[in-house]
Amino acid sequence: MFLIIGTKFFSWGSDLTIQPMRCSQCNVVAPFKILKGMRFLTLFFIIPTIPLSGVKNMVECPNCGAKFLQS
Ligand SMILES: [Zn+2]
């Protein structure tokens, strides 16, 4: 038996930004989805085990799905 170990980025959240933002990828102006995300070490690609980073705040474009990290 062997273990398949990888990393996966999980994100969650469904709040929208109050202010519309402009997407630098597709130029749409709309409220973006506020996401929190974290990279995990996974077993068999799906089972998150060890978090590899802290929680990151991101916004996601509702039009093209591009994600932007927020500082
Ligand atoms: Zn976009």
N, CA, C, O and the ligand as a Tripos MOL2 file, in Angstrom:
@<TRIPOS>MOLECULE
protein
  285   283    72     0     0
PROTEIN
NO_CHARGES

@<TRIPOS>ATOM
      1 N           0.8450   -1.1950    0.0000 N.3       1 MET1
      2 CA          0.0000    0.0000    0.0000 C.3       1 MET1
      3 C           0.8800    1.2440    0.0000 C.2       1 MET1
      4 O           1.9280    1.2730    0.6450 O.2       1 MET1
      5 N           0.4580    2.2440   -0.7080 N.am      2 PHE2
      6 CA          1.1960    3.5020   -0.6870 C.3       2 PHE2
      7 C           0.2200    4.6660   -0.6090 C.2       2 PHE2
      8 O          -0.9400    4.5700   -1.0100 O.2       2 PHE2
      9 N           0.7200    5.7370   -0.0920 N.am      3 LEU3
     10 CA         -0.1110    6.9270    0.0570 C.3       3 LEU3
     11 C           0.1620    7.8980   -1.0800 C.2       3 LEU3
     12 O           1.3060    8.0910   -1.4920 O.2       3 LEU3
     13 N          -0.8890    8.4950   -1.5720 N.am      4 ILE4
     14 CA         -0.7290    9.5410   -2.5790 C.3       4 ILE4
     15 C          -0.9040   10.8810   -1.8640 C.2       4 ILE4
     16 O          -1.9820   11.2000   -1.3610 O.2       4 ILE4
     17 N           0.1560   11.6380   -1.8330 N.am      5 ILE5
     18 CA          0.1280   12.9050   -1.1080 C.3       5 ILE5
     19 C           0.2780   14.0560   -2.0920 C.2       5 ILE5
     20 O           1.1450   14.0400   -2.9660 O.2       5 ILE5
     21 N          -0.5610   15.0250   -1.9370 N.am      6 GLY6
     22 CA         -0.4760   16.1980   -2.7940 C.3       6 GLY6
     23 C          -0.8860   17.4190   -2.0080 C.2       6 GLY6
     24 O          -1.0470   17.3680   -0.7890 O.2       6 GLY6
     25 N          -1.0520   18.5060   -2.7110 N.am      7 THR7
     26 CA         -1.5690   19.7000   -2.0590 C.3       7 THR7
     27 C          -2.7890   20.1770   -2.8250 C.2       7 THR7
     28 O          -2.9060   19.9680   -4.0320 O.2       7 THR7
     29 N          -3.6800   20.8100   -2.1160 N.am      8 LYS8
     30 CA         -4.8850   21.3280   -2.7550 C.3       8 LYS8
     31 C          -5.2530   22.6400   -2.0870 C.2       8 LYS8
     32 O          -5.0700   22.8160   -0.8820 O.2       8 LYS8
     33 N          -5.7640   23.5420   -2.8760 N.am      9 PHE9
     34 CA         -6.1980   24.8120   -2.3280 C.3       9 PHE9
     35 C          -7.7010   24.7700   -2.1290 C.2       9 PHE9
     36 O          -8.4610   24.6280   -3.0870 O.2       9 PHE9
     37 N          -8.1260   24.8940   -0.8680 N.am     10 PHE10
     38 CA         -9.5540   24.9060   -0.5670 C.3      10 PHE10
     39 C          -9.9840   26.3480   -0.3210 C.2      10 PHE10
     40 O          -9.2760   27.1130    0.3340 O.2      10 PHE10
     41 N         -11.1400   26.7090   -0.8460 N.am     11 SER11
     42 CA        -11.6670   28.0380   -0.5420 C.3      11 SER11
     43 C         -13.1400   27.9180   -0.2130 C.2      11 SER11
     44 O         -13.8280   27.0060   -0.6710 O.2      11 SER11
     45 N         -13.6020   28.8430    0.5780 N.am     12 TRP12
     46 CA        -14.9930   28.8080    1.0170 C.3      12 TRP12
     47 C         -15.4710   30.2250    1.2370 C.2      12 TRP12
     48 O         -14.6740   31.1630    1.2850 O.2      12 TRP12
     49 N         -16.7740   30.3760    1.3710 N.am     13 GLY13
     50 CA        -17.3560   31.6940    1.6010 C.3      13 GLY13
     51 C         -18.2940   32.0660    0.4700 C.2      13 GLY13
     52 O         -18.1130   31.6210   -0.6630 O.2      13 GLY13
     53 N         -19.3070   32.8890    0.7740 N.am     14 SER14
     54 CA        -20.2540   33.2720   -0.2630 C.3      14 SER14
     55 C         -20.7200   34.7100   -0.1050 C.2      14 SER14
     56 O         -21.6820   35.1280   -0.7490 O.2      14 SER14
     57 N         -20.0370   35.4760    0.7580 N.am     15 ASP15
     58 CA        -20.4170   36.8850    0.9090 C.3      15 ASP15
     59 C         -19.9780   37.6730   -0.3090 C.2      15 ASP15
     60 O         -19.0310   37.3020   -1.0020 O.2      15 ASP15
     61 N         -20.6910   38.7790   -0.5600 N.am     16 LEU16
     62 CA        -20.3240   39.6430   -1.6720 C.3      16 LEU16
     63 C         -19.7390   40.9430   -1.1400 C.2      16 LEU16
     64 O         -20.1090   41.4140   -0.0650 O.2      16 LEU16
     65 N         -18.8250   41.5110   -1.9060 N.am     17 THR17
     66 CA        -18.2920   42.8040   -1.5150 C.3      17 THR17
     67 C         -19.4010   43.8490   -1.6310 C.2      17 THR17
     68 O         -20.2760   43.7490   -2.4910 O.2      17 THR17
     69 N         -19.3520   44.8460   -0.7580 N.am     18 ILE18
     70 CA        -20.3650   45.9080   -0.7900 C.3      18 ILE18
     71 C         -20.1290   46.8040   -2.0010 C.2      18 ILE18
     72 O         -21.0580   47.1770   -2.7170 O.2      18 ILE18
     73 N         -18.8600   47.1350   -2.2070 N.am     19 GLN19
     74 CA        -18.5020   47.9810   -3.3430 C.3      19 GLN19
     75 C         -18.2590   47.1090   -4.5810 C.2      19 GLN19
     76 O         -17.5630   46.0960   -4.5020 O.2      19 GLN19
     77 N         -18.8310   47.5050   -5.7190 N.am     20 PRO20
     78 CA        -18.4720   46.8000   -6.9540 C.3      20 PRO20
     79 C         -16.9860   46.9950   -7.2530 C.2      20 PRO20
     80 O         -16.4260   48.0530   -6.9660 O.2      20 PRO20
     81 N         -16.3650   45.9960   -7.8160 N.am     21 MET21
     82 CA        -14.9470   46.0830   -8.1560 C.3      21 MET21
     83 C         -14.7770   45.7610   -9.6270 C.2      21 MET21
     84 O         -15.6160   45.1020  -10.2410 O.2      21 MET21
     85 N         -13.6620   46.2470  -10.1840 N.am     22 ARG22
     86 CA        -13.3990   45.9470  -11.5870 C.3      22 ARG22
     87 C         -12.4320   44.7770  -11.6780 C.2      22 ARG22
     88 O         -11.3880   44.7660  -11.0270 O.2      22 ARG22
     89 N         -12.7880   43.8070  -12.4820 N.am     23 CYS23
     90 CA        -11.9170   42.6530  -12.6930 C.3      23 CYS23
     91 C         -10.8490   43.0180  -13.7080 C.2      23 CYS23
     92 O         -11.1540   43.5040  -14.7970 O.2      23 CYS23
     93 N          -9.5950   42.7800  -13.3430 N.am     24 SER24
     94 CA         -8.5160   43.1320  -14.2620 C.3      24 SER24
     95 C          -8.3690   42.0810  -15.3600 C.2      24 SER24
     96 O          -7.5720   42.2550  -16.2810 O.2      24 SER24
     97 N          -9.1200   41.0120  -15.2690 N.am     25 GLN25
     98 CA         -9.0150   39.9570  -16.2790 C.3      25 GLN25
     99 C         -10.0650   40.1040  -17.3760 C.2      25 GLN25
    100 O          -9.7530   39.9990  -18.5620 O.2      25 GLN25
    101 N         -11.3310   40.3520  -16.9650 N.am     26 CYS26
    102 CA        -12.3940   40.4260  -17.9790 C.3      26 CYS26
    103 C         -13.0680   41.7950  -17.9890 C.2      26 CYS26
    104 O         -13.9850   42.0290  -18.7770 O.2      26 CYS26
    105 N         -12.6170   42.7090  -17.1100 N.am     27 ASN27
    106 CA        -13.0840   44.0980  -17.1160 C.3      27 ASN27
    107 C         -14.5220   44.2950  -16.6600 C.2      27 ASN27
    108 O         -15.0620   45.3920  -16.7980 O.2      27 ASN27
    109 N         -15.1550   43.2590  -16.1210 N.am     28 VAL28
    110 CA        -16.5070   43.4320  -15.6290 C.3      28 VAL28
    111 C         -16.4520   44.2390  -14.3280 C.2      28 VAL28
    112 O         -15.4860   44.1330  -13.5720 O.2      28 VAL28
    113 N         -17.4860   45.0430  -14.0700 N.am     29 VAL29
    114 CA        -17.5810   45.7570  -12.7950 C.3      29 VAL29
    115 C         -18.7920   45.2190  -12.0600 C.2      29 VAL29
    116 O         -19.9220   45.3840  -12.5190 O.2      29 VAL29
    117 N         -18.5710   44.5770  -10.9240 N.am     30 ALA30
    118 CA        -19.6440   43.9060  -10.1930 C.3      30 ALA30
    119 C         -19.1710   43.6520   -8.7700 C.2      30 ALA30
    120 O         -17.9740   43.7110   -8.4890 O.2      30 ALA30
    121 N         -20.1300   43.3630   -7.8540 N.am     31 PRO31
    122 CA        -19.7040   42.9120   -6.5220 C.3      31 PRO31
    123 C         -18.9900   41.5700   -6.6510 C.2      31 PRO31
    124 O         -19.4670   40.6670   -7.3380 O.2      31 PRO31
    125 N         -17.8660   41.4520   -5.9980 N.am     32 PHE32
    126 CA        -17.0880   40.2150   -6.0590 C.3      32 PHE32
    127 C         -17.4550   39.3260   -4.8820 C.2      32 PHE32
    128 O         -17.9270   39.8040   -3.8500 O.2      32 PHE32
    129 N         -17.2360   38.0420   -5.0440 N.am     33 LYS33
    130 CA        -17.4430   37.0870   -3.9650 C.3      33 LYS33
    131 C         -16.2290   37.1040   -3.0380 C.2      33 LYS33
    132 O         -15.0870   37.0160   -3.4900 O.2      33 LYS33
    133 N         -16.4930   37.2190   -1.7340 N.am     34 ILE34
    134 CA        -15.3910   37.2170   -0.7690 C.3      34 ILE34
    135 C         -15.1050   35.7780   -0.3460 C.2      34 ILE34
    136 O         -15.9860   35.0850    0.1630 O.2      34 ILE34
    137 N         -13.8890   35.3450   -0.5560 N.am     35 LEU35
    138 CA        -13.5270   33.9690   -0.2220 C.3      35 LEU35
    139 C         -12.4010   33.9470    0.7940 C.2      35 LEU35
    140 O         -11.5640   34.8480    0.8420 O.2      35 LEU35
    141 N         -12.3970   32.9110    1.5930 N.am     36 LYS36
    142 CA        -11.2260   32.6030    2.4060 C.3      36 LYS36
    143 C         -10.6590   31.3010    1.8810 C.2      36 LYS36
    144 O         -11.4040   30.3920    1.5170 O.2      36 LYS36
    145 N          -9.3760   31.2140    1.8440 N.am     37 GLY37
    146 CA         -8.7720   30.0100    1.2790 C.3      37 GLY37
    147 C          -7.5400   29.5900    2.0480 C.2      37 GLY37
    148 O          -6.9040   30.4000    2.7230 O.2      37 GLY37
    149 N          -7.2150   28.3330    1.9400 N.am     38 MET38
    150 CA         -6.0870   27.7720    2.6500 C.3      38 MET38
    151 C          -5.5370   26.6110    1.8410 C.2      38 MET38
    152 O          -6.2990   25.8440    1.2520 O.2      38 MET38
    153 N          -4.2220   26.4790    1.8090 N.am     39 ARG39
    154 CA         -3.6330   25.3420    1.1180 C.3      39 ARG39
    155 C          -3.3950   24.2030    2.1060 C.2      39 ARG39
    156 O          -2.8260   24.4100    3.1770 O.2      39 ARG39
    157 N          -3.8260   23.0220    1.7460 N.am     40 PHE40
    158 CA         -3.6760   21.8480    2.6060 C.3      40 PHE40
    159 C          -2.8450   20.7810    1.9170 C.2      40 PHE40
    160 O          -2.8550   20.6310    0.6950 O.2      40 PHE40
    161 N          -2.1290   20.0480    2.7500 N.am     41 LEU41
    162 CA         -1.5500   18.7960    2.2890 C.3      41 LEU41
    163 C          -2.6860   17.7760    2.2610 C.2      41 LEU41
    164 O          -3.4290   17.6520    3.2340 O.2      41 LEU41
    165 N          -2.8240   17.0580    1.1710 N.am     42 THR42
    166 CA         -3.9370   16.1170    1.0670 C.3      42 THR42
    167 C          -3.4370   14.6890    0.8890 C.2      42 THR42
    168 O          -2.3400   14.4480    0.3840 O.2      42 THR42
    169 N          -4.2600   13.7680    1.3110 N.am     43 LEU43
    170 CA         -4.0280   12.3570    1.0410 C.3      43 LEU43
    171 C          -5.0170   11.9240   -0.0320 C.2      43 LEU43
    172 O          -6.1980   12.2660    0.0390 O.2      43 LEU43
    173 N          -4.5550   11.1900   -1.0050 N.am     44 PHE44
    174 CA         -5.4090   10.7040   -2.0890 C.3      44 PHE44
    175 C          -6.1520   11.8500   -2.7670 C.2      44 PHE44
    176 O          -7.2660   11.6610   -3.2560 O.2      44 PHE44
    177 N          -5.5480   13.0300   -2.7990 N.am     45 PHE45
    178 CA         -6.0630   14.2130   -3.4880 C.3      45 PHE45
    179 C          -7.2700   14.8530   -2.8320 C.2      45 PHE45
    180 O          -7.6080   15.9870   -3.1710 O.2      45 PHE45
    181 N          -7.9320   14.1800   -1.9100 N.am     46 ILE46
    182 CA         -9.2000   14.7520   -1.4290 C.3      46 ILE46
    183 C          -9.2540   14.9720    0.0690 C.2      46 ILE46
    184 O         -10.0440   15.7940    0.5330 O.2      46 ILE46
    185 N          -8.4450   14.2720    0.8360 N.am     47 ILE47
    186 CA         -8.5700   14.3670    2.2880 C.3      47 ILE47
    187 C          -7.5810   15.3970    2.8120 C.2      47 ILE47
    188 O          -6.3750   15.1480    2.8230 O.2      47 ILE47
    189 N          -8.0810   16.5610    3.2500 N.am     48 PRO48
    190 CA         -7.1620   17.5760    3.7630 C.3      48 PRO48
    191 C          -6.5690   17.1380    5.0940 C.2      48 PRO48
    192 O          -7.2950   16.6870    5.9790 O.2      48 PRO48
    193 N          -5.2810   17.2650    5.2380 N.am     49 THR49
    194 CA         -4.6410   16.8420    6.4810 C.3      49 THR49
    195 C          -3.9880   18.0120    7.1930 C.2      49 THR49
    196 O          -4.4660   18.4630    8.2330 O.2      49 THR49
    197 N          -2.8880   18.5040    6.6260 N.am     50 ILE50
    198 CA         -2.1150   19.5210    7.3240 C.3      50 ILE50
    199 C          -2.2100   20.8480    6.5660 C.2      50 ILE50
    200 O          -1.8790   20.9130    5.3820 O.2      50 ILE50
    201 N          -2.6610   21.8990    7.2430 N.am     51 PRO51
    202 CA         -2.6700   23.2000    6.5680 C.3      51 PRO51
    203 C          -1.2520   23.6830    6.3060 C.2      51 PRO51
    204 O          -0.4050   23.6420    7.1980 O.2      51 PRO51
    205 N          -0.9950   24.1340    5.1030 N.am     52 LEU52
    206 CA          0.3510   24.5690    4.7260 C.3      52 LEU52
    207 C           0.5000   26.0790    4.7770 C.2      52 LEU52
    208 O           1.6120   26.6000    4.6900 O.2      52 LEU52
    209 N          -0.6010   26.7740    4.9140 N.am     53 SER53
    210 CA         -0.5130   28.2270    4.9570 C.3      53 SER53
    211 C          -1.5920   28.7420    5.8910 C.2      53 SER53
    212 O          -2.4900   27.9970    6.2840 O.2      53 SER53
    213 N          -1.5060   29.9800    6.2360 N.am     54 GLY54
    214 CA         -2.5770   30.6030    6.9990 C.3      54 GLY54
    215 C          -3.7670   30.8720    6.0980 C.2      54 GLY54
    216 O          -3.6960   30.6730    4.8850 O.2      54 GLY54
    217 N          -4.8570   31.3230    6.6890 N.am     55 VAL55
    218 CA         -6.0300   31.6520    5.8980 C.3      55 VAL55
    219 C          -5.7430   32.8970    5.0760 C.2      55 VAL55
    220 O          -5.2470   33.8970    5.5960 O.2      55 VAL55
    221 N          -6.0560   32.8300    3.7940 N.am     56 LYS56
    222 CA         -5.8580   33.9800    2.9250 C.3      56 LYS56
    223 C          -7.2190   34.5360    2.5180 C.2      56 LYS56
    224 O          -8.1630   33.7890    2.2620 O.2      56 LYS56
    225 N          -7.2960   35.8510    2.4640 N.am     57 ASN57
    226 CA         -8.5200   36.4910    2.0040 C.3      57 ASN57
    227 C          -8.4220   36.7590    0.5160 C.2      57 ASN57
    228 O          -7.4310   37.3050    0.0310 O.2      57 ASN57
    229 N          -9.4710   36.3640   -0.2050 N.am     58 MET58
    230 CA         -9.4700   36.5470   -1.6450 C.3      58 MET58
    231 C         -10.8210   37.0660   -2.0850 C.2      58 MET58
    232 O         -11.8060   36.9670   -1.3530 O.2      58 MET58
    233 N         -10.8600   37.6140   -3.2680 N.am     59 VAL59
    234 CA        -12.1430   37.9240   -3.8970 C.3      59 VAL59
    235 C         -12.1750   37.2040   -5.2410 C.2      59 VAL59
    236 O         -11.1480   37.0210   -5.8950 O.2      59 VAL59
    237 N         -13.3790   36.8030   -5.6310 N.am     60 GLU60
    238 CA        -13.5350   36.0620   -6.8770 C.3      60 GLU60
    239 C         -14.4620   36.8060   -7.8130 C.2      60 GLU60
    240 O         -15.5430   37.2450   -7.4190 O.2      60 GLU60
    241 N         -14.0350   36.9430   -9.0380 N.am     61 CYS61
    242 CA        -14.8570   37.6020  -10.0570 C.3      61 CYS61
    243 C         -16.0710   36.7370  -10.3770 C.2      61 CYS61
    244 O         -15.9220   35.5520  -10.6770 O.2      61 CYS61
    245 N         -17.3000   37.3280  -10.3160 N.am     62 PRO62
    246 CA        -18.5040   36.5290  -10.5790 C.3      62 PRO62
    247 C         -18.6470   36.1960  -12.0680 C.2      62 PRO62
    248 O         -19.4270   35.3170  -12.4340 O.2      62 PRO62
    249 N         -17.9080   36.8840  -12.9100 N.am     63 ASN63
    250 CA        -18.0420   36.6840  -14.3540 C.3      63 ASN63
    251 C         -17.0950   35.6140  -14.8820 C.2      63 ASN63
    252 O         -17.5250   34.6710  -15.5450 O.2      63 ASN63
    253 N         -15.8060   35.7610  -14.5870 N.am     64 CYS64
    254 CA        -14.8380   34.8250  -15.1570 C.3      64 CYS64
    255 C         -14.2200   33.9160  -14.1060 C.2      64 CYS64
    256 O         -13.4810   32.9930  -14.4500 O.2      64 CYS64
    257 N         -14.5110   34.1640  -12.8170 N.am     65 GLY65
    258 CA        -14.0090   33.2600  -11.7850 C.3      65 GLY65
    259 C         -12.5620   33.5010  -11.3880 C.2      65 GLY65
    260 O         -11.9900   32.7160  -10.6320 O.2      65 GLY65
    261 N         -11.9650   34.5740  -11.8850 N.am     66 ALA66
    262 CA        -10.5840   34.8900  -11.4970 C.3      66 ALA66
    263 C         -10.5410   35.2280  -10.0190 C.2      66 ALA66
    264 O         -11.4320   35.9020   -9.5010 O.2      66 ALA66
    265 N          -9.4990   34.7560   -9.3420 N.am     67 LYS67
    266 CA         -9.3580   35.0230   -7.9080 C.3      67 LYS67
    267 C          -8.2170   35.9950   -7.6830 C.2      67 LYS67
    268 O          -7.1570   35.8900   -8.3000 O.2      67 LYS67
    269 N          -8.4530   36.9350   -6.7960 N.am     68 PHE68
    270 CA         -7.4360   37.9250   -6.4720 C.3      68 PHE68
    271 C          -7.1840   37.9260   -4.9710 C.2      68 PHE68
    272 O          -8.1180   38.0250   -4.1760 O.2      68 PHE68
    273 N          -5.9350   37.8160   -4.5950 N.am     69 LEU69
    274 CA         -5.5760   37.8620   -3.1840 C.3      69 LEU69
    275 C          -5.7320   39.2830   -2.6710 C.2      69 LEU69
    276 O          -5.4210   40.2510   -3.3650 O.2      69 LEU69
    277 N          -6.2160   39.3880   -1.4490 N.am     70 GLN70
    278 CA         -6.3110   40.6970   -0.8290 C.3      70 GLN70
    279 C          -5.2650   40.8230    0.2510 C.2      70 GLN70
    280 O          -5.0370   39.8850    1.0150 O.2      70 GLN70
    281 N          -4.6400   41.9500    0.3210 N.am     71 SER71
    282 CA         -3.5870   42.1270    1.3360 C.3      71 SER71
    283 C          -4.2300   42.5770    2.6370 C.2      71 SER71
    284 O          -3.5330   42.7870    3.6290 O.2      71 SER71
    285 ZN        -13.4170   38.6020  -14.3610 Zn       72 ZN72
@<TRIPOS>BOND
     1     1     2 1
     2     2     3 1
     3     3     4 2
     4     3     5 am
     5     5     6 1
     6     6     7 1
     7     7     8 2
     8     7     9 am
     9     9    10 1
    10    10    11 1
    11    11    12 2
    12    11    13 am
    13    13    14 1
    14    14    15 1
    15    15    16 2
    16    15    17 am
    17    17    18 1
    18    18    19 1
    19    19    20 2
    20    19    21 am
    21    21    22 1
    22    22    23 1
    23    23    24 2
    24    23    25 am
    25    25    26 1
    26    26    27 1
    27    27    28 2
    28    27    29 am
    29    29    30 1
    30    30    31 1
    31    31    32 2
    32    31    33 am
    33    33    34 1
    34    34    35 1
    35    35    36 2
    36    35    37 am
    37    37    38 1
    38    38    39 1
    39    39    40 2
    40    39    41 am
    41    41    42 1
    42    42    43 1
    43    43    44 2
    44    43    45 am
    45    45    46 1
    46    46    47 1
    47    47    48 2
    48    47    49 am
    49    49    50 1
    50    50    51 1
    51    51    52 2
    52    51    53 am
    53    53    54 1
    54    54    55 1
    55    55    56 2
    56    55    57 am
    57    57    58 1
    58    58    59 1
    59    59    60 2
    60    59    61 am
    61    61    62 1
    62    62    63 1
    63    63    64 2
    64    63    65 am
    65    65    66 1
    66    66    67 1
    67    67    68 2
    68    67    69 am
    69    69    70 1
    70    70    71 1
    71    71    72 2
    72    71    73 am
    73    73    74 1
    74    74    75 1
    75    75    76 2
    76    75    77 am
    77    77    78 1
    78    78    79 1
    79    79    80 2
    80    79    81 am
    81    81    82 1
    82    82    83 1
    83    83    84 2
    84    83    85 am
    85    85    86 1
    86    86    87 1
    87    87    88 2
    88    87    89 am
    89    89    90 1
    90    90    91 1
    91    91    92 2
    92    91    93 am
    93    93    94 1
    94    94    95 1
    95    95    96 2
    96    95    97 am
    97    97    98 1
    98    98    99 1
    99    99   100 2
   100    99   101 am
   101   101   102 1
   102   102   103 1
   103   103   104 2
   104   103   105 am
   105   105   106 1
   106   106   107 1
   107   107   108 2
   108   107   109 am
   109   109   110 1
   110   110   111 1
   111   111   112 2
   112   111   113 am
   113   113   114 1
   114   114   115 1
   115   115   116 2
   116   115   117 am
   117   117   118 1
   118   118   119 1
   119   119   120 2
   120   119   121 am
   121   121   122 1
   122   122   123 1
   123   123   124 2
   124   123   125 am
   125   125   126 1
   126   126   127 1
   127   127   128 2
   128   127   129 am
   129   129   130 1
   130   130   131 1
   131   131   132 2
   132   131   133 am
   133   133   134 1
   134   134   135 1
   135   135   136 2
   136   135   137 am
   137   137   138 1
   138   138   139 1
   139   139   140 2
   140   139   141 am
   141   141   142 1
   142   142   143 1
   143   143   144 2
   144   143   145 am
   145   145   146 1
   146   146   147 1
   147   147   148 2
   148   147   149 am
   149   149   150 1
   150   150   151 1
   151   151   152 2
   152   151   153 am
   153   153   154 1
   154   154   155 1
   155   155   156 2
   156   155   157 am
   157   157   158 1
   158   158   159 1
   159   159   160 2
   160   159   161 am
   161   161   162 1
   162   162   163 1
   163   163   164 2
   164   163   165 am
   165   165   166 1
   166   166   167 1
   167   167   168 2
   168   167   169 am
   169   169   170 1
   170   170   171 1
   171   171   172 2
   172   171   173 am
   173   173   174 1
   174   174   175 1
   175   175   176 2
   176   175   177 am
   177   177   178 1
   178   178   179 1
   179   179   180 2
   180   179   181 am
   181   181   182 1
   182   182   183 1
   183   183   184 2
   184   183   185 am
   185   185   186 1
   186   186   187 1
   187   187   188 2
   188   187   189 am
   189   189   190 1
   190   190   191 1
   191   191   192 2
   192   191   193 am
   193   193   194 1
   194   194   195 1
   195   195   196 2
   196   195   197 am
   197   197   198 1
   198   198   199 1
   199   199   200 2
   200   199   201 am
   201   201   202 1
   202   202   203 1
   203   203   204 2
   204   203   205 am
   205   205   206 1
   206   206   207 1
   207   207   208 2
   208   207   209 am
   209   209   210 1
   210   210   211 1
   211   211   212 2
   212   211   213 am
   213   213   214 1
   214   214   215 1
   215   215   216 2
   216   215   217 am
   217   217   218 1
   218   218   219 1
   219   219   220 2
   220   219   221 am
   221   221   222 1
   222   222   223 1
   223   223   224 2
   224   223   225 am
   225   225   226 1
   226   226   227 1
   227   227   228 2
   228   227   229 am
   229   229   230 1
   230   230   231 1
   231   231   232 2
   232   231   233 am
   233   233   234 1
   234   234   235 1
   235   235   236 2
   236   235   237 am
   237   237   238 1
   238   238   239 1
   239   239   240 2
   240   239   241 am
   241   241   242 1
   242   242   243 1
   243   243   244 2
   244   243   245 am
   245   245   246 1
   246   246   247 1
   247   247   248 2
   248   247   249 am
   249   249   250 1
   250   250   251 1
   251   251   252 2
   252   251   253 am
   253   253   254 1
   254   254   255 1
   255   255   256 2
   256   255   257 am
   257   257   258 1
   258   258   259 1
   259   259   260 2
   260   259   261 am
   261   261   262 1
   262   262   263 1
   263   263   264 2
   264   263   265 am
   265   265   266 1
   266   266   267 1
   267   267   268 2
   268   267   269 am
   269   269   270 1
   270   270   271 1
   271   271   272 2
   272   271   273 am
   273   273   274 1
   274   274   275 1
   275   275   276 2
   276   275   277 am
   277   277   278 1
   278   278   279 1
   279   279   280 2
   280   279   281 am
   281   281   282 1
   282   282   283 1
   283   283   284 2
@<TRIPOS>SUBSTRUCTURE
     1 MET1         2 RESIDUE 1 A MET
     2 PHE2         6 RESIDUE 1 A PHE
     3 LEU3        10 RESIDUE 1 A LEU
     4 ILE4        14 RESIDUE 1 A ILE
     5 ILE5        18 RESIDUE 1 A ILE
     6 GLY6        22 RESIDUE 1 A GLY
     7 THR7        26 RESIDUE 1 A THR
     8 LYS8        30 RESIDUE 1 A LYS
     9 PHE9        34 RESIDUE 1 A PHE
    10 PHE10       38 RESIDUE 1 A PHE
    11 SER11       42 RESIDUE 1 A SER
    12 TRP12       46 RESIDUE 1 A TRP
    13 GLY13       50 RESIDUE 1 A GLY
    14 SER14       54 RESIDUE 1 A SER
    15 ASP15       58 RESIDUE 1 A ASP
    16 LEU16       62 RESIDUE 1 A LEU
    17 THR17       66 RESIDUE 1 A THR
    18 ILE18       70 RESIDUE 1 A ILE
    19 GLN19       74 RESIDUE 1 A GLN
    20 PRO20       78 RESIDUE 1 A PRO
    21 MET21       82 RESIDUE 1 A MET
    22 ARG22       86 RESIDUE 1 A ARG
    23 CYS23       90 RESIDUE 1 A CYS
    24 SER24       94 RESIDUE 1 A SER
    25 GLN25       98 RESIDUE 1 A GLN
    26 CYS26      102 RESIDUE 1 A CYS
    27 ASN27      106 RESIDUE 1 A ASN
    28 VAL28      110 RESIDUE 1 A VAL
    29 VAL29      114 RESIDUE 1 A VAL
    30 ALA30      118 RESIDUE 1 A ALA
    31 PRO31      122 RESIDUE 1 A PRO
    32 PHE32      126 RESIDUE 1 A PHE
    33 LYS33      130 RESIDUE 1 A LYS
    34 ILE34      134 RESIDUE 1 A ILE
    35 LEU35      138 RESIDUE 1 A LEU
    36 LYS36      142 RESIDUE 1 A LYS
    37 GLY37      146 RESIDUE 1 A GLY
    38 MET38      150 RESIDUE 1 A MET
    39 ARG39      154 RESIDUE 1 A ARG
    40 PHE40      158 RESIDUE 1 A PHE
    41 LEU41      162 RESIDUE 1 A LEU
    42 THR42      166 RESIDUE 1 A THR
    43 LEU43      170 RESIDUE 1 A LEU
    44 PHE44      174 RESIDUE 1 A PHE
    45 PHE45      178 RESIDUE 1 A PHE
    46 ILE46      182 RESIDUE 1 A ILE
    47 ILE47      186 RESIDUE 1 A ILE
    48 PRO48      190 RESIDUE 1 A PRO
    49 THR49      194 RESIDUE 1 A THR
    50 ILE50      198 RESIDUE 1 A ILE
    51 PRO51      202 RESIDUE 1 A PRO
    52 LEU52      206 RESIDUE 1 A LEU
    53 SER53      210 RESIDUE 1 A SER
    54 GLY54      214 RESIDUE 1 A GLY
    55 VAL55      218 RESIDUE 1 A VAL
    56 LYS56      222 RESIDUE 1 A LYS
    57 ASN57      226 RESIDUE 1 A ASN
    58 MET58      230 RESIDUE 1 A MET
    59 VAL59      234 RESIDUE 1 A VAL
    60 GLU60      238 RESIDUE 1 A GLU
    61 CYS61      242 RESIDUE 1 A CYS
    62 PRO62      246 RESIDUE 1 A PRO
    63 ASN63      250 RESIDUE 1 A ASN
    64 CYS64      254 RESIDUE 1 A CYS
    65 GLY65      258 RESIDUE 1 A GLY
    66 ALA66      262 RESIDUE 1 A ALA
    67 LYS67      266 RESIDUE 1 A LYS
    68 PHE68      270 RESIDUE 1 A PHE
    69 LEU69      274 RESIDUE 1 A LEU
    70 GLN70      278 RESIDUE 1 A GLN
    71 SER71      282 RESIDUE 1 A SER
    72 ZN72       285 GROUP 0 **** ****
